[in-house]
């Protein structure tokens, strides 16, 4: 077993829950993951994470969404309420907005507000590897979705983000 996974498995449930909460802002998901540990392998951890995510309620998903800062405003929103490294991860994930023009950032902020007015939650997208223009195009495209379809898309984007953050709990040099 990899040393990082061994350390995660050795944590008391409360500490494990806090680590999981940094990966996904749903308290129900974090509790389920803490209750499911220890994990036999990284693959087992990933499968448990996906299973726990898919079993959550809409309210649990919305709680996870609310833990994110809006796209383009990394590290300045509700995600900062969670234990580190959540806000640092948000900044890393949204690095594609750092070189955006002021106009693009303003358009992204406007689109975020329009999205939140339409769907009742912030725009969630797995931002890793995307630039601001790509994220702006994604939010504009998704504004055309019906609420049920959009919730499913946002939930899948959150699942992707959570998986990336779980990988960050297990440093590559330690695997």
C-alpha positions as CSV (number, residue, x, y, z in Angstrom):
1,X,0.0,0.0,0.0
2,X,1.2,3.5,-0.8
3,X,2.5,5.6,2.2
4,X,0.1,8.5,1.6
5,X,-2.9,6.1,1.5
6,X,-1.6,4.4,4.7
7,X,-1.5,7.8,6.4
8,X,-5.0,8.7,5.3
9,X,-6.3,5.3,6.4
10,X,-4.7,5.7,9.8
11,X,-6.5,9.0,10.6
12,X,-9.2,9.0,13.1
13,X,-12.7,9.4,11.5
14,X,-13.0,13.1,12.5
15,X,-9.6,14.0,10.9
16,X,-10.3,11.9,7.8
17,X,-13.7,13.6,7.5
18,X,-11.9,17.0,7.6
19,X,-9.5,15.9,4.8
20,X,-12.4,14.7,2.7
21,X,-14.4,17.9,3.3
22,X,-11.5,19.8,1.8
23,X,-11.9,17.7,-1.4
24,X,-15.7,18.1,-1.5
25,X,-17.8,20.6,0.4
26,X,-20.7,18.1,1.1
27,X,-20.6,17.2,4.7
28,X,-22.7,14.1,4.0
29,X,-20.1,13.0,1.4
30,X,-17.2,13.6,3.8
31,X,-18.9,11.6,6.5
32,X,-19.6,8.7,4.2
33,X,-16.0,8.7,3.0
34,X,-14.6,8.8,6.6
35,X,-17.0,6.0,7.5
36,X,-15.8,3.9,4.5
37,X,-12.1,4.3,5.3
38,X,-9.7,2.5,5.4
39,X,-9.3,1.8,1.7
40,X,-7.4,-1.1,0.2
41,X,-6.1,0.9,-2.7
42,X,-6.2,4.2,-4.5
43,X,-8.7,2.6,-6.9
44,X,-10.9,1.6,-4.0
45,X,-10.8,5.1,-2.6
46,X,-11.8,6.5,-6.0
47,X,-14.6,4.0,-6.4
48,X,-15.9,4.8,-2.9
49,X,-15.8,8.5,-3.7
50,X,-17.9,8.1,-6.9
51,X,-20.4,5.8,-5.2
52,X,-20.8,8.1,-2.2
53,X,-21.3,11.1,-4.5
54,X,-23.9,9.4,-6.6
55,X,-25.9,8.4,-3.5
56,X,-26.2,12.0,-2.2
57,X,-29.3,14.1,-2.4
58,X,-29.7,17.3,-4.4
59,X,-29.3,19.3,-1.2
60,X,-26.0,17.6,-0.5
61,X,-24.8,18.4,-4.0
62,X,-25.9,22.0,-3.6
63,X,-23.9,22.2,-0.3
64,X,-20.8,21.0,-2.2
65,X,-21.4,23.6,-5.0
66,X,-21.7,26.3,-2.4
67,X,-18.2,25.5,-1.0
68,X,-16.6,26.9,-4.3
69,X,-15.8,30.4,-5.1
70,X,-17.2,31.6,-8.4
71,X,-15.1,30.9,-11.5
72,X,-12.7,33.7,-11.9
73,X,-12.7,34.6,-8.2
74,X,-10.7,31.7,-6.8
75,X,-9.9,31.9,-3.1
76,X,-12.2,34.7,-2.2
77,X,-15.5,33.0,-1.5
78,X,-17.2,30.4,0.6
79,X,-14.5,27.8,-0.2
80,X,-12.2,29.7,2.2
81,X,-14.5,28.5,5.1
82,X,-13.3,24.9,4.6
83,X,-10.0,23.6,6.0
84,X,-7.0,24.2,3.9
85,X,-6.0,23.3,1.2
86,X,-9.4,23.9,-0.4
87,X,-8.9,27.6,-1.2
88,X,-5.3,26.9,-2.5
89,X,-6.7,24.2,-4.6
90,X,-9.4,26.5,-6.0
91,X,-6.6,29.0,-7.0
92,X,-4.6,26.2,-8.7
93,X,-7.7,24.9,-10.5
94,X,-8.6,28.3,-11.8
95,X,-5.1,29.3,-12.9
96,X,-6.5,29.7,-16.4
97,X,-8.3,32.9,-15.4
98,X,-5.1,34.6,-14.3
99,X,-4.1,35.8,-17.7
100,X,-7.6,36.8,-18.8
101,X,-8.4,40.3,-19.9
102,X,-10.4,42.5,-17.6
103,X,-13.2,42.3,-20.2
104,X,-13.3,38.5,-20.2
105,X,-13.3,38.5,-16.4
106,X,-16.1,41.0,-16.3
107,X,-18.1,38.9,-18.8
108,X,-17.4,35.8,-16.7
109,X,-18.6,37.6,-13.6
110,X,-21.8,38.6,-15.4
111,X,-22.3,35.1,-16.7
112,X,-21.8,33.7,-13.2
113,X,-24.5,36.0,-11.9
114,X,-26.9,35.1,-14.7
115,X,-26.3,31.4,-14.1
116,X,-26.9,31.7,-10.4
117,X,-30.1,33.6,-11.0
118,X,-31.3,31.0,-13.4
119,X,-30.3,27.8,-11.6
120,X,-30.1,28.9,-7.9
121,X,-26.5,27.8,-7.4
122,X,-23.0,28.8,-8.6
123,X,-21.6,27.6,-11.9
124,X,-19.5,24.5,-11.4
125,X,-17.0,23.4,-13.9
126,X,-13.8,21.4,-13.6
127,X,-11.6,24.3,-14.5
128,X,-8.3,22.5,-14.5
129,X,-6.6,22.9,-17.8
130,X,-9.2,25.5,-19.1
131,X,-8.6,29.2,-19.8
132,X,-11.1,31.9,-19.0
133,X,-12.5,32.1,-22.5
134,X,-13.2,28.3,-22.4
135,X,-15.0,28.7,-19.1
136,X,-17.0,31.6,-20.3
137,X,-18.0,29.6,-23.4
138,X,-19.0,26.7,-21.1
139,X,-21.2,28.9,-18.8
140,X,-22.9,30.5,-21.7
141,X,-23.6,27.2,-23.4
142,X,-24.9,25.7,-20.1
143,X,-27.3,28.6,-19.5
144,X,-29.5,27.1,-22.3
145,X,-30.0,23.9,-20.2
146,X,-33.2,23.1,-18.3
147,X,-32.6,23.0,-14.5
148,X,-32.7,19.2,-14.2
149,X,-30.1,18.7,-17.0
150,X,-27.9,21.4,-15.6
151,X,-28.0,19.9,-12.1
152,X,-26.8,16.6,-13.5
153,X,-24.0,18.3,-15.5
154,X,-22.9,20.4,-12.5
155,X,-22.9,17.3,-10.3
156,X,-20.7,15.5,-12.8
157,X,-18.3,18.5,-12.9
158,X,-18.2,18.4,-9.0
159,X,-17.4,14.7,-9.1
160,X,-14.5,15.4,-11.5
161,X,-13.2,18.2,-9.2
162,X,-13.5,15.9,-6.2
163,X,-11.5,13.1,-7.9
164,X,-8.7,15.6,-8.7
165,X,-8.6,16.8,-5.2
166,X,-8.5,13.3,-3.8
167,X,-5.4,12.7,-6.0
168,X,-3.9,15.8,-4.3
169,X,-4.3,14.1,-0.9
170,X,-1.9,11.4,-2.2
171,X,1.2,13.2,-3.5
172,X,2.7,11.7,-6.6
173,X,6.1,11.3,-5.0
174,X,4.4,9.4,-2.2
175,X,2.4,6.9,-4.3
